[in-house]
Structure formats: C-alpha cells, structure tokens
Amino acid sequence: MIKQLTSFLNYAIFAEIALVIFAAVFLTVVIRTLLIRDDITNEQAKIVLQDGQENN
C-alpha cells in the first residue's frame, strides 16, 4: 500500500524548490559581499594582525 502511494508522488517539485532556495541564498551572499563598506573590510582584515590586542 505504501509502495502504491509513493509511486504517485512527483518529487521533481522538491528539486525545483531546492534550486530556488539555493539561488536566493547565493544571490543574497553575493549582494551583501558587494555592498560591504571599505572601513568594515579594513577593520576585519586587521583582526589577524592584532595578536590579542583590543581594537579601540
């Protein structure tokens, strides 16, 4: 009975939904990366060089 029930299901919609979710997240990350301010990126780049010192 379960085999008959699952044979009628169409799983293609789940692949399309997953693709749309992936594309939305990917575009969000790309847009956020492109719109980040230079002072923030410079501050984050200096974190490695601080060697435990606080940034004031």
N, C-alpha and C positions, 0 to 999 in steps of 0.2 A: 504494500500500500504506500509506504513512504517512497519507494522507488518510482512508482507511478506519479506521485505528487511532485517529486523533484524533476521528473522528466519534462513537465510542463513549464517549469520556470525558465525564464530567459535571463541569464547572467550578464549579458552584454551591457545592460544599463549601468551595472556596477563599475565596469571598466571605464565607461564614459564619465561617470561621476568622479572616479578617482583621477582621471586626466584633467578634469575641470578644476578640482581641488589643488592638484599639483601646479597647474598653470597659474592659478590665483596666488598661491603662496610664493611661487618663483617670481612672479611679477612684483609682488609686494616687497620681497627682499631686494630685488634689483632697483626698484624706485627708491626705497629707503636708503640704499647704499649710494645712489647717485645724488641724493638730496642732502646728505650729511654735511654739516658745516666744517670748514677747514680748521677752525680752532679746536673743535672736538677731536678731529683725527690727529692733530698735532699733540694734543694732551694725552690721547691714548697711546701714541707712539712713544712718548717719553716715559711711560709707566715702566717699561723694561729697563730703562737706564737709571731709574731712581734708586735701586738697590735698597729697598726698605724704608726710604725716607718719605715723609708725608709731603703732599703737594699743597702748598699754601698760596 
